[in-house]
Amino acid sequence: MAGNGRTVRDLRRANRTAVLQRLYFDGPLSRFELGPATGLSSGSVSNVVADLIADGLVEEAGSVDSDGGRPRTLLRVAPTSGHMIGVDVGETRVRVELFDLALTELARTERPLEQQRYEVEVIVDHIRSGIDEVLAAAELAPERFLGVGIGVPGIVERTAERGAVVHGQTIGWDAVPLESLLRDSSPLPDGVPYFIDNGARTLGQAEMWFGAGRGAENALVVLFGSGVGASLVTPEVRHGRAVEWGHLTVRVRGRRCRCGAPGCLEAYAGAESLLARWREEGGRVPEDTDEETALTAMLAAAYPADGADADPVALAVLEETAEYLGAGLSDLINLFQPERILMGGWAGLQLGSRFLPAVRRHALSYALRHPAERVTIELGKLGPDAVTVGAAILPLADFFDRGGRRPEPDPTVPAPAWREALRDRVPR
């Protein structure tokens, strides 16, 4: 054992993780640059790089001139050394995308939900058939897959017996064993892991890695769609934690939320309730269309581009929604004191820069002065695909945490104790 309780295997994994992550986020880099970037000695860098090249995870990417010496070889993570599938179980469709290790999209497919909404069998079939379709398009060997990440509405509980179980009160899911359902007749080998999490967390993962959250230590990423949710990222929770923000009570004995409780934020600030309130106030909501199309029509009515008079009902409902969202954000500011809040999700992005100033103004007016002075509130940068990208990042983050090694199947016979002792022994 090492002095801090870690084994040699732990140290090697940590060194591999450090090198892989620096090459992934900042590469291509030379071996010389990797030392200061990772805090490892030149000898450790050389050994780790040699291992990663032998495993096919790192490859050369040209060279650069050095100061008076030989050119330095640049290294990068090999894009084709692994593949991930990201799935977004959204409000109007299920999207499935296949990515290589560099998160280049290789194939995608979508399945509309239409009137079937969130029937479990329908969602499971959409995910299975979507995975089948992108696999067929790519023609990749199964051993290349690092896993499938899936973003879903609701609370995800991990159990030993049934894997990931989804509690989605707003969509009528009561302890749905989604992982075990997907593993039944799955198109993927048994050893390929599934990573199922709340969609707000997968959105947060994507924005923190590649979007407007890069460089922030404490951030909240808000998903504004049919409903609303949030993901909290802190140094202690570096991969993020979903927060059921939409079900904070903002009005006692208020509107009935789709979760069944009265007065939730989602009952006032979600796109579904926004459109319902427009209809209740006499607004001309398009019939027989999806929420995204209806919200586009509402925006056009409230903010006409041709100089025509604005629809006062649509404008009033949007302004009230901005205040509810801002008040809800003030709760997050007071509770968590983030340095950055990012708003994403299809409705948040559709309302966009026209809507955000009002939300920001209300948030800062309701929040305590000191944390309000330190926070910035911005739109996410990754667009409507962010949940799918974030879902694909879940297996990628796990792969990095394991030092770029795939999970090993549990052996039927445990290794002898002497072999484990020799493997973990620290050289003196």
JOSULLIN-V865193 format. One record per run of one state. SS is the DSSP state (a for helix, b for strand, c for the rest). FROM is the first residue (numbers start at 1). TO is the last residue. If there is no record, write none. Layout:
ss,from,to
SS,FROM,TO
SS,FROM,TO
This chain:
ss,from,to
c,1,7
a,8,26
c,27,28
b,29,30
a,31,38
c,39,41
a,42,54
c,55,57
b,58,64
c,65,71
b,72,77
c,78,78
a,79,81
c,82,82
b,83,89
c,90,92
b,93,100
c,101,104
b,105,112
c,113,113
a,114,116
c,117,119
a,120,138
c,139,141
a,142,144
b,145,152
c,153,154
b,155,159
c,160,162
b,163,168
a,169,171
c,172,172
b,173,176
c,177,177
a,178,183
c,184,193
b,194,198
a,199,210
c,211,218
b,219,224
c,225,227
b,228,233
c,234,240
b,241,243
c,244,244
a,245,247
c,248,248
b,249,249
c,250,255
b,256,256
c,257,261
b,262,262
c,263,263
b,264,264
c,265,265
a,266,269
c,270,270
a,271,280
c,281,290
a,291,302
c,303,311
a,312,336
c,337,339
b,340,344
c,345,345
a,346,366
c,367,368
a,369,374
c,375,375
b,376,379
c,380,382
a,383,401
c,402,416
a,417,424
c,425,428
